[in-house]
Amino acid sequence: MKISLEGRVALVTGGSRGIGRAIAIALAESGADVAVNYRRDEEAARETVAAIEALGRRAKAYSASVEVYEEDERMVAEVIRDFGSIGILVNNAGIASRGKSVADTDPGELERVLRVHAMAPHFLSRLVLPHMRKEKRGDIVMISSVATLSFAANGAPYSMGKAALEALAMTLAKEERKHGIRTNVVGPGLTDTDMGRRLNTARTGIKDIHELDASAPFGHICSPEEVAAAVVYLASDANPYANGQKLYINGGGA
């Protein structure tokens, strides 16, 4: 089956770099127009938009701190104004925690990480749903992590945020299926991105992530494009029935 997202509009949070950029471009390659959210790196967002436009698709960048409801509200209104609809929402934006024990974690860090990973996807889903319900099909994809498999030491804020994100996804899957909306989760393993490298260094002390390639499944650390492929599948007609599922992209290994 040839995957086509022709005629659909996607909003990808944290879409200027890393996994988000790969997702935005992969969705465009399959025919979607893409609204690219970013927080600070305007240049990277412009580069992502240019890459999408080079594929013949419409794209525009939107600056918003997703953990702030009022900024989300403004952004969604602007996307609807510019594109007319939102049929795909990818809650991808994330930040790393600092790899400290619970006893040593600053409360401010905990709040920041939870707001980005848990509250922001709730805010955005709430704001997008009235528009998505008007579409023939809607898809919400949450980018989580394998962190919720192991709940390793020295990463409570991140693991807590991702666990809450998954709880939101499973709740939405039941609430919104009557509207033709599928909600699913993608859980990457360690991925070659800026945040992946920071997380790896914090947990292992290894600065070059590719030192781990030899011991990784298939001989390499997961790439952003491999995560993006899963998102495209879940949001497309190639997926008619998967809802409330978590797809791990970790090569079958931890």
Long-range contacts (C-beta under 8 A, 24 or more apart in sequence): 1-237, 1-238, 3-30, 3-232, 3-233, 3-236, 3-237, 3-238, 4-30, 4-31, 4-236, 4-237, 5-30, 5-31, 5-32, 5-88, 5-232, 5-235, 5-236, 6-31, 6-32, 7-31, 8-32, 8-33, 8-87, 8-88, 8-135, 8-235, 9-33, 9-34, 9-35, 9-79, 9-83, 9-84, 9-85, 9-86, 9-87, 9-88, 10-34, 10-35, 10-86, 10-87, 10-88, 10-89, 10-90, 10-235, 11-35, 11-37, 11-76, 11-79, 11-86, 11-88, 11-89, 11-90, 11-124, 11-128, 12-36, 12-37, 12-90, 12-92, 13-37, 13-66, 13-90, 13-91, 13-92, 13-93, 13-120, 13-124, 14-38, 14-39, 14-66, 14-92, 14-93, 14-94, 15-45, 15-48, 15-90, 15-92, 16-41, 16-44, 16-45, 16-47, 16-48, 16-61, 17-41, 17-44, 17-48, 17-193, 17-194, 18-191, 18-193, 18-194, 18-195, 18-196, 18-224, 19-92, 19-143, 19-188, 19-191, 19-193, 19-224, 19-227, 19-228, 20-90, 20-92, 20-93, 20-143, 21-48, 21-224, 22-223, 22-224, 22-225, 22-227, 22-228, 23-90, 23-92, 23-143, 23-224, 23-227, 23-228, 23-231, 23-232, 24-48, 24-52, 24-59, 25-51, 25-52, 25-55, 25-228, 26-225, 26-228, 26-229, 26-231, 26-232, 27-88, 27-90, 27-228, 27-231, 27-232, 27-235, 28-52, 28-55, 28-57, 28-59, 29-55, 29-232, 30-232, 30-236, 31-57, 32-57, 32-88, 33-57, 33-58, 33-59, 33-83, 34-58, 34-59, 35-59, 35-60, 35-62, 35-79, 35-82, 35-83, 35-86, 36-60, 36-61, 36-62, 37-61, 37-62, 37-63, 37-64, 37-66, 37-75, 37-93, 38-62, 38-63, 39-63, 39-64, 39-65, 39-66, 39-93, 58-83, 66-93, 66-116, 66-120, 66-123, 66-124, 67-112, 67-115, 67-116, 67-119, 67-120, 67-123, 69-123, 72-120, 72-123, 72-124, 72-127, 73-127, 76-124, 76-127, 76-128, 76-131, 80-131, 85-131, 85-134, 85-135, 86-128, 86-131, 86-132, 87-132, 87-135, 87-137, 87-138, 87-139, 88-138, 88-139, 88-140, 88-141, 88-235, 89-124, 89-125, 89-128, 89-132, 89-138, 89-139, 89-140, 89-141, 90-140, 90-141, 90-143, 90-231, 90-235, 91-120, 91-121, 91-124, 91-125, 91-140, 91-141, 91-142, 91-143, 91-165, 92-143, 93-120, 94-143, 94-161, 94-195, 95-195, 96-158, 96-195, 96-198, 96-199, 96-202, 97-155, 97-156, 97-157, 97-158, 97-202, 98-202, 99-154, 99-155, 99-199, 99-202, 99-203, 100-154, 101-153, 101-154, 101-156, 102-156, 105-156, 105-157, 109-157, 110-156, 110-157, 110-160, 113-157, 113-158, 113-160, 113-161, 114-157, 114-160, 114-161, 114-164, 116-161, 117-158, 117-161, 117-162, 117-164, 117-165, 118-160, 118-161, 118-164, 118-165, 118-168, 121-165, 121-168, 122-168, 125-168, 125-172, 129-176, 129-179, 129-181, 132-179, 132-181, 133-176, 133-179, 133-180, 133-181, 135-180, 136-180, 137-180, 137-181, 137-182, 137-237, 138-176, 138-179, 138-180, 138-181, 138-182, 139-181, 139-182, 139-183, 139-184, 139-234, 139-235, 140-169, 140-172, 140-176, 140-181, 140-182, 140-183, 140-184, 141-183, 141-184, 141-185, 141-186, 141-231, 141-234, 141-235, 142-166, 142-168, 142-169, 142-183, 142-184, 142-185, 142-186, 143-185, 143-186, 143-188, 143-227, 143-231, 144-169, 144-185, 144-186, 144-187, 144-246, 145-187, 145-188, 146-187, 146-188, 146-189, 146-190, 146-248, 146-250, 146-254, 148-187, 149-187, 149-248, 149-254, 150-254, 152-203, 154-202, 154-203, 155-199, 155-203, 158-199, 166-246, 169-244, 169-246, 170-244, 173-243, 173-244, 174-244, 177-243, 182-234, 182-239, 182-242, 182-243, 183-243, 183-244, 184-234, 184-239, 184-242, 184-243, 184-244, 184-245, 184-246, 184-247, 185-245, 185-246, 185-247, 186-227, 186-230, 186-231, 186-234, 186-246, 186-247, 186-249, 187-246, 187-247, 187-248, 187-249, 187-250, 188-222, 188-227, 188-248, 188-249, 188-250, 189-222, 189-248, 189-249, 189-250, 189-251, 189-253, 189-254, 190-216, 190-221, 190-222, 190-250, 191-221, 191-222, 191-223, 191-224, 191-227, 192-221, 192-222, 192-223, 192-224, 193-224, 196-221, 216-251, 216-253, 217-250, 217-251, 217-252, 217-253, 218-251, 222-249, 222-250, 222-251
